[in-house]
């Protein structure tokens, strides 16, 4: 068996492999023994990082969410939250992240218990990427004199649009000649 442990990348390899298995086959097919075999390490090696399957799944959720937040934050740079360009940057970054990592989307939304709460008020338990969009829409709405109801409607529409677009972009069964960036740009 390969021994990745001393190379410092075993934990990430376990997480990435688990995300792929869950995305492709579901939670029921995930076992610590199977993951360690797929990663080419002893069955005990996985326990150096995770006490049980639930802890591994939680680490996978955190990994995907944190990766997305970093991606969105980097895409924003020092953009003004109240500008339409901020919403555009967030939207493009959101879709491109899942285009680059399609298994993350399947893992997170098909097999997850993440909390999605549509509100203009900050909610600690809410999904962090949605919180970035909420913050941007709230600032945009205040600057452009939109009502709270209008802002929330726009946020819900954009979130729905993004998820529909991601589903099309990452689906191996969808043939689409359209440039998703142009399509998204025209819709925002």
Secondary structure, DSSP 4 states (H G I P E B T S, - for coil): ----GGGT-HHHHHHHHHHHHHHHH-GGG--HHHHHHHTTS-TTGGGGT-SSHHHHHHHHHHHHHHHHHHHHHHHHTT--TTSHHHHHHHHHHHHHHHHH-HHHHIIIIIS--------SS--TTS-HHHHHHHHHHHHHHHHTT--HHHHHHHHHHHHHHHHHHHHHHH-TT----S-HHHHHHHH-
